[in-house]
Amino acid sequence: MGANGSVRRSKTAMSYLMNEFNRLKSHGVDGEAVWGEWFAASLVSTNANGASLPQAQTHVEEPVLTLATLQRLVTPEDLSLDFRHIATLWKLDSNRDGVVTFEELVTFAEFCNEQRMMLGDLELSQKLKALCVMEMIADVCDEDGQDIFVDWMLKLVAQDMSPRPFRMMRIPVDTEDTGRPGRPTFYVHMDVVMNLYNLLKPCQISSHTNMQDFVDLLHQIGESMNLQPLMIKDLDEWVPLEVVYHWLKRFVSAFTDLYKELGLFIDT
């Protein structure tokens, strides 16, 4: 960041960060007003396998950077950072709420500057990526860590959605008795799934399936679980959250297992 000491004590560095933040800032969504009863219902409802649903942790008054605005963040010429890199985003969003505050941005800049003073400028960007990856892998090595990570990714890809990234419907218990109240079923908009797909491109997801086939696959899984009834046309642009959650959980688990098999995981 061009600071020999602390970023916080450098007027030049702090001014640069503030100008970039103010250029791109927005306000995080109001969970109750925008995402509606999804939040209240998700707190008291569990899916068939008992996994948690993403919890409501959104900013209302405080300005933030979302995934989309982070892509437009301009770093100093002497430091190139990739804000599509999942581990970098994980490090940047320290409280895992899917958005980045100015304080989080400054803290991340401080981290980068400290590493620069220790490691030097040579290939610093790649070294920072590697450090972020190793920290992320250590954080998601167990079941609880993977749940937190999956929750975070869903918040991250949903923050730029307007007005409703989530919805809730009561799907009938069986198709022959539509008069019986069904359990609450939660859905994410197709745009959220597309954001997730794009975020996973560095993990080579596109070498296995294209975006449309990925969405179709999730729909088909939802249909097989009776969560995506074909007769409800209102759900054509929505994907069951339970399906997305468990697909992503398995993906993260497999990714972590691969690191362990390759001997790249360091148990701290």
N, C-alpha and C positions, 0 to 999 in steps of 0.2 A: 504493500500500500504506500510505499515511498516514505515510511516513517521509520527512523532509526530507533526510536524508543516506543512509547505507548501510542497507539492510534488515538486514544481518548485525549491525549495531551497535545496532539498535533492539530493545530487549527486548520491546516491545509487538508489533512485527511478527513477530519470531521466535516468540514465544509463540503468536500467532494461527496461524501456519503449522504449528507443531508440533502444536497441538491438532487442527487439521483433518486433518493427516496421520495422527495416531494414531487418529482417529475412523474413518478409512476404510482404513487400511493392511491389506495382506494379504501373503502371501509368494509370490514368483514361482515358477512350476512348476520342478521338477527335471527337466531334459531327459531324462536317462537313465532315471529311474524312471517318469516319466509319459508321455513321448512315445515311449518304447521305442526299438526299433532304427531308427526313421525317421531319427534324427540320424546314427547311424553310417553307414547306407547312403547318406544324402544327400551325405555328404562324398566318397564315392568313385564316385557314380553321376551321370551327366549325362543330360539328356533328349535327344530326337532333334535339337533345334535347338541344343544346346550351352549353353543358358542355365543359370545357376546356380540352385540351390535354396536356400531360406532356411536360414541356418546357426544352430546352437544357441548362443544367447547369453541365458541365463536366470539369474535370481537364485534362490538357494536359501535362504540364511540371512537376507539383508538384506530388511527389509520394503519393500514397494513399493505404488504405486498403479497399477491397471490401467485399461483404457479405461472399463469399467463404473463403477468407483469415482470416476474423474475427473468423470463426469457429475454426481456428487453433491457435488462440492467447492464449498463456499460461499466466494465472494470477498467482500472488504470492500464495504460499501454504496456507497462512492464509486467503485468500479471493477467493471464488469460484463464478464466474460470468457466466451466460448463454447468449452467444451471438447469440442464436437462439430466444431469447425472444424479441418480437417485441417492447415492450415499452423500453427495455434497448437499443435497436438499435436506437430508436427514440431520446432518450436522448443523445446518443453518437454522432449521426450525426446531430449536432446542426444547420447546415445551410440547411439541408434537400436536399442534392444533390445526395444521394445514395452512397456516398463513405465517408471514414473517413480519415482526414489528421492527421499528427502528433500532431498539435495544438489541434485538437478536442479530440484526445486520452488523451493528458495531462490534458485538461480541465475536461474530464470525470473522470480521476484518482483523480484530485483535489476534485471533487464532492464526490467521494467515500470516500476519506480520511477525508473530513470535516464531513460527516455523521458518520463515524467510531468514530471520537472524540466526537460527540454528543450522539450517540446511544450505543456505546460500541461494542464489538465483538460478543456478543451473537446473533445468527441468523441474522447476518448483511446482508448476501446475500439475504435473503428473505425480509428483510426490505427495501433494495435498490430496489428490484423488485417492491415492493408495491409503493414506492415513484415514481418510473418511470411510473408505470401504472397510478397513480393519475394525474401526470403531463401530460401524453399523453391524457387522457380522457378530462382534462380541455382544452387542445389545440384543440381537435376535436369535441367540443360540438356543434358547429354551422356549417352551410353549407360551409362557406369559409374554416374553419379548416378541414373539411372532404375532400374538394377538394385538399387542400395542402397535406393531409395525403395520399390520393390515388395516387397523382402524385409522391410522395416520394416513396411509395411502388413499383411502376412500375420502377422507376429509380434504386431502390435497387436490385430488382431481375433481371434486365437487364444488370447490369454492368459487369458481368462475361461472357457475351455472346461474341463470336468472330466468324466471323468478323461483322455480322449485326444482332442486336437484333430486329430491326424494318425494315419494308419495306412499300412502298406505291404503290398502283395500282389504276387505274381508272376503276371501274366496270361500265359496260353499264347501262344506265338509265333503260332500260327494255331488257328482253332477246330476243325480236323479232327484235330489232333495234340495233344491235351491232355496227353500224357505228356512232351512236351518242356518243359524249364524256361523260363519266360518272364523277361523283364527285370523288375527291380523297378519297380513302379508305385506312386506315392505319391498319397494321397488326403487331402482335408480334409473334416471333417464339415460337413453342411449348415448347422448353426448358425453355423459360421465364415463361410460364404458369406453368410448372412443378416446377420451383423454387418458384413460388408464392404458389403453393399447399403445398410444403414442409414447407414454412415459416408459413403457416396457421395451420399446424398440432397441435400446442399447443392450438389452438382455437377449437379443436375437429372436424375439417372438415373431417378427415378420418373416423369418426364414422358415417358419413352421406353418403359419397361417396368415392370411390377409385380414384386414380389419372387418370386412363384411362377414367372412366365414367365422371369425371370432364371435361376433355378435350373434350370428345364427346358431353357433354351438351353444352359447349360453341360453338362448331362447329354447333350444331343443331340450337341454337339461331341465329347464324350468317346466316345460310341457310334460316331461317324463315324471316329474315330481308333483304334478298337478298344481303347480304354482303359476302357470302361464296358459290359462284356458283359451283355446282358439276362438271361442265364441265372444270373448270380451275384447272387442276391437280397440277399446281405450288403452289396452296394454301393448299395442303394437310397437310403441316407441319406448317401452319400459322393460327393464330386465330385473328379475327377482334379486333382491339384495342378498338373500341367503345363498343363491347360486354364485354370485360374484365373490362374496366373502369367502366361501369355501374353496373356490377355484384359486383365488389369490393366496389363501392360506397354504394350500398344497404347493403352489408355485414357490412361495417363500421358503417353505420347509425343504423342498428339493434343492433349491439354490444354496441353502445353508448346509445341507448334507454334502453337496458337491465340494464346498470349501473345506469341510472336515475331511473328506476322503482324499483331497489333494494335499492335506497337511498345511493348509493356509490359515486354519483357525488357531488362535492362541488363547488358551483358557487363562483368563485373568482372575 
